[in-house]
């Protein structure tokens, strides 16, 4: 009997949020596989692995095909997989395959088409539409995303599985205060933002809200989540904005732990890992009141209207001016984040595989 077959393309590219999900989920799942059971089989393109995760040693890695990228995934991977059920964890999957499970994290390319090029969104809509129609099992990361996929692609809502994410990985490495020290922020108040260049992340609203604080403003620290080019646009320039460049998970943990609060006024998220990471580090959180954010953060965060920076400024004033409110949110956030674990995600995944795919 062969082990579970995984699309391992995510191991050959720089880490993104969906890749993080795949790695952490496979870490939890592979650790739960009995020693005498077949190991998961992970198929990858013939390319070097980027920062091979621990689960690689508990899996059978198979380099297959001659192509790379989307062509590998659409042509080489299904040919190598044969008739075996295939698990795809990072949005994309062979478009014409039926014997597979695909995890699609959101419907952003069709819900917010203006954030993507015509070529990109056309390809994604075609590929996702086909994969979501044909795949035996469809899963996503939140009830919100399940509703979005059902609305935009027509898959019955009751037929979409949900595998929640976790932020606990940020606690795996001891905090590295080197970035906090380099920026001269030790013992000083500052607001932290983490995101990407996507207009969806709404960093411009953070800048506008900070400007509205006037004399009460504190430094705004912008972390690009591993991409030093993030926040290089004009909206990230100006007095009081500090850009960190690339930071490791250990450095990011130290920033979360040192920050007065974390802000995340995103317009659209399938799940939203950074707020949960911040909560795991006992950092007070302000998020937008839309998409998956209320589902993930519950009563452990303050909320703003992403379309109105004045609402974010109001919540920043409240939070920066009240140590008791910050203490309440630190405690509530830590408790909320503890409800989301990768072990739980791995168990949900294992149940789906046994119930619907094996």
C-alpha positions in Angstrom: 0.0 0.0 0.0 1.4 3.4 -1.0 1.3 6.5 1.2 -0.7 9.6 0.5 0.4 11.4 -2.7 1.1 15.1 -2.4 1.7 17.8 -5.0 5.0 19.2 -3.6 5.6 22.1 -5.9 5.4 24.4 -2.9 8.8 23.0 -1.7 10.6 24.4 -4.7 9.7 28.1 -4.4 10.1 31.0 -1.9 7.7 30.7 1.1 4.3 32.4 0.8 1.3 32.2 3.1 -0.3 29.3 1.2 3.1 27.5 1.2 3.3 28.0 4.9 -0.1 26.3 5.3 1.1 23.4 3.2 4.3 22.9 5.1 2.8 23.2 8.6 -0.1 21.0 7.7 2.2 18.3 6.3 4.4 18.6 9.4 1.4 17.9 11.6 0.0 15.2 9.4 3.3 13.3 8.8 4.1 13.4 12.5 0.8 11.6 13.2 1.4 8.8 10.6 2.3 5.5 12.5 5.9 4.4 12.1 4.8 1.2 10.4 2.5 2.9 7.9 3.5 4.0 4.4 5.1 7.4 4.3 3.5 10.3 2.4 4.8 10.5 -1.1 5.7 14.1 -2.2 6.2 14.7 -5.9 8.2 17.8 -6.9 9.7 19.2 -10.1 13.4 18.4 -10.7 14.6 21.5 -8.8 16.4 22.2 -5.5 14.2 22.3 -2.5 13.9 25.8 -0.8 14.6 25.4 2.9 13.5 21.7 3.1 11.1 21.3 6.1 11.4 18.6 8.8 8.5 16.6 7.3 10.7 15.9 4.2 12.6 13.3 6.3 9.3 11.6 7.2 8.2 11.5 3.6 9.2 9.9 0.3 10.4 12.7 -2.0 10.0 11.9 -5.7 11.3 14.3 -8.4 9.3 13.8 -11.5 9.0 15.3 -15.0 11.1 17.7 -17.0 9.1 20.9 -16.7 8.8 23.6 -14.0 6.0 25.8 -12.7 2.4 25.6 -14.1 3.4 23.4 -17.0 4.9 20.8 -14.6 1.7 20.9 -12.5 -0.6 20.5 -15.5 1.3 18.0 -17.5 4.2 16.2 -15.7 2.5 15.8 -12.3 -0.8 14.1 -13.4 1.2 11.8 -15.7 3.5 10.7 -12.9 0.6 10.4 -10.4 -1.3 7.9 -12.6 -4.6 6.8 -11.0 -3.6 7.5 -7.4 -5.6 10.2 -5.5 -3.5 13.4 -5.4 -3.6 16.1 -2.7 -3.0 19.8 -3.8 -2.6 22.2 -0.9 -1.7 25.6 -2.5 -4.6 26.8 -4.7 -3.5 25.3 -8.0 -4.0 21.7 -9.2 -4.1 19.8 -12.5 -7.2 21.3 -14.1 -8.6 18.1 -15.7 -8.0 15.6 -12.9 -10.9 14.0 -10.9 -9.0 11.8 -8.5 -7.7 14.6 -6.3 -8.2 16.9 -3.4 -7.6 20.7 -3.9 -7.3 23.3 -1.2 -8.2 26.7 -2.5 -7.5 29.4 0.1 -9.8 32.1 -1.3 -11.6 33.4 -4.4 -9.6 36.7 -4.6 -8.9 36.5 -8.3 -12.6 36.7 -9.1 -13.8 38.6 -6.1 -11.2 41.4 -6.6 -10.1 41.1 -10.2 -8.6 44.6 -10.3 -5.7 43.5 -8.1 -4.4 41.1 -10.8 -3.3 41.3 -14.4 -5.8 40.2 -17.0 -3.5 37.2 -18.0 -3.1 36.1 -14.4 -6.8 36.2 -13.4 -7.9 34.7 -16.7 -5.6 31.7 -16.2 -6.5 31.3 -12.6 -10.3 31.4 -13.3 -9.9 28.8 -16.0 -7.7 26.5 -13.9 -9.6 27.0 -10.6 -13.0 26.7 -12.3 -12.0 23.4 -13.9 -10.3 22.0 -10.8 -13.2 23.0 -8.5 -15.7 21.4 -10.8 -13.9 18.1 -11.3 -11.9 17.4 -8.1 -13.4 14.8 -5.9 -12.7 16.8 -2.7 -12.5 20.6 -2.4 -11.3 22.3 0.8 -10.5 25.8 2.0 -9.4 27.5 5.2 -12.5 29.3 6.6 -16.2 29.3 6.4 -16.0 32.7 4.7 -13.8 31.3 1.9 -16.1 28.3 1.5 -19.0 30.7 0.9 -16.9 32.6 -1.6 -15.9 29.5 -3.6 -19.5 28.4 -3.7 -20.7 31.8 -4.9 -18.1 32.3 -7.5 -17.5 28.8 -8.8 -20.8 27.0 -8.1 -19.5 24.2 -5.9 -22.1 23.3 -3.4 -21.3 24.8 0.0 -22.1 21.6 1.9 -19.5 19.8 -0.3 -16.6 22.2 0.7 -14.4 21.1 3.6 -12.8 23.6 6.0 -9.3 23.2 7.4 -8.5 26.2 9.8 -5.0 27.5 10.0 -2.8 28.3 13.0 -0.3 31.0 14.1 1.6 28.9 16.6 4.5 28.3 14.3 5.7 31.9 15.1 6.5 30.6 18.6 8.7 27.7 17.4 11.9 29.8 17.4 13.1 32.0 20.3 12.5 35.7 19.7 15.5 37.4 18.0 15.5 41.1 19.1 18.2 42.1 16.6 15.8 44.0 14.3 14.1 45.7 17.3 17.6 46.8 18.5 18.8 47.8 15.1 15.8 50.1 14.6 16.3 51.6 18.1 12.8 50.5 19.2 13.6 48.8 22.5 11.2 49.9 25.2 9.5 52.4 22.8 5.9 52.3 21.6 5.3 51.5 17.9 2.7 50.2 15.6 3.4 47.1 13.5 2.1 46.2 10.0 2.9 43.0 8.1 1.8 42.4 4.5 2.6 42.6 0.8 2.4 45.0 -2.0 -1.1 43.9 -3.0 -3.6 46.8 -2.9 -5.8 44.3 -1.0 -3.6 44.7 2.1 -4.6 48.3 2.3 -1.4 49.7 3.7 -2.4 53.2 2.5 -5.1 53.2 5.1 -2.6 52.5 7.9 -0.4 55.4 6.7 -3.5 57.7 6.6 -4.7 56.6 10.0 -1.2 57.2 11.5 -1.2 60.7 10.0 -4.6 61.4 11.7 -3.0 60.7 15.2 -1.1 64.0 14.9 1.0 64.7 18.0 0.0 61.3 19.4 1.7 59.4 16.5 4.3 56.8 17.2 6.6 55.1 14.6 4.9 52.7 12.1 7.1 49.6 11.4 6.3 47.9 8.1 7.4 44.3 7.6 7.2 42.8 4.2 6.8 39.2 5.2 10.1 38.0 3.7 10.2 40.2 0.6 12.5 43.2 0.9 10.7 44.9 -2.0 7.5 45.0 -0.1 6.3 48.5 0.9 8.7 50.0 -1.7 5.8 51.9 -3.2 5.1 55.6 -2.5 2.4 54.8 0.1 5.1 53.4 2.4 7.2 56.5 2.3 7.0 59.3 4.7 8.0 60.5 8.2 7.5 58.0 11.0 7.5 55.0 8.7 10.2 52.4 9.4 10.7 49.6 6.9 12.5 46.5 8.2 13.3 44.7 4.9 13.5 40.9 5.2 13.0 39.5 8.7 13.1 35.9 9.9 10.3 34.3 11.9 12.4 34.8 15.1 12.9 38.5 14.3 9.2 38.8 13.5 8.3 37.2 16.8 10.4 39.8 18.6 8.6 42.6 16.7 5.2 41.2 17.6 6.2 41.0 21.2 7.6 44.5 21.4 4.9 46.3 19.4 2.2 48.4 21.1 -0.2 46.9 18.6 -0.6 45.2 15.2 -2.8 46.5 12.4 -4.3 44.6 9.5 -7.0 46.5 7.7 -7.1 44.1 4.7 -10.0 44.3 2.3 -10.1 40.6 1.7 -8.6 37.5 3.3 -9.3 33.8 3.0 -8.0 33.3 6.5 -5.4 35.9 7.5 -2.4 34.4 9.3 -0.6 37.6 10.6 -3.3 38.6 13.1 -3.3 35.1 14.6 0.5 35.1 14.7 0.4 38.5 16.5 -2.2 37.1 19.0 0.1 34.1 19.7 2.8 36.6 20.7 0.4 38.5 22.9 0.3 41.5 20.7 -2.9 43.6 20.7 -4.6 43.4 17.2 -6.7 45.8 15.1 -8.2 44.2 12.0 -10.8 45.1 9.4 -14.4 44.1 10.0 -14.8 42.1 6.8 -14.1 38.8 5.0 -12.7 36.1 7.4 -11.4 38.5 10.1 -14.3 38.3 12.5 -14.4 34.5 12.1 -10.7 34.2 12.9 -10.3 36.9 15.5 -13.6 36.7 17.3 -13.9 39.1 20.3 -10.1 39.2 20.8 -9.4 42.1 18.4 -10.6 45.7 17.8 -12.2 46.3 14.4 -12.1 49.0 11.8 -13.7 49.8 8.5 -11.0 49.2 5.8 -12.6 51.9 3.6 -12.4 54.6 6.3 -9.0 55.3 7.8 -10.6 57.5 10.5 -12.1 54.3 12.1 -8.6 52.8 12.3 -7.3 56.1 13.8 -10.0 56.0 16.4 -9.1 52.5 17.5 -5.4 53.3 17.5 -6.0 56.3 19.8 -8.0 54.0 22.2 -5.4 51.3 22.2 -2.3 53.5 22.4 -3.9 55.5 25.2 -5.0 52.6 27.4 -2.6 50.2 29.0 -5.6 48.3 30.5 -7.1 47.8 27.1 -3.8 46.6 25.7 -3.5 44.1 28.6 -7.1 42.9 28.0 -6.4 42.3 24.3 -3.1 40.6 25.0 -4.8 38.1 27.2 -7.8 37.6 24.9 -5.6 37.2 21.9 -3.4 34.6 23.5 -6.5 32.6 24.5 -8.0 33.0 21.0 -4.9 31.9 19.2 -4.6 28.8 21.4 -7.8 27.6 19.8 -6.1 27.3 16.5 -3.4 24.6 16.3 -1.6 22.8 13.4 -2.2 19.5 15.2 -6.0 20.2 15.0 -5.6 21.2 11.3 -3.6 17.9 10.7 -6.4 15.9 12.4 -9.1 17.6 10.3 -7.0 16.9 7.1 -6.5 13.3 8.1 -10.2 12.8 8.7 -11.0 14.3 5.2 -8.5 12.1 3.5 -9.9 8.9 5.2 -13.5 9.9 4.8 -13.5 11.2 1.2 -10.3 10.5 -0.6 -8.6 7.2 0.5 
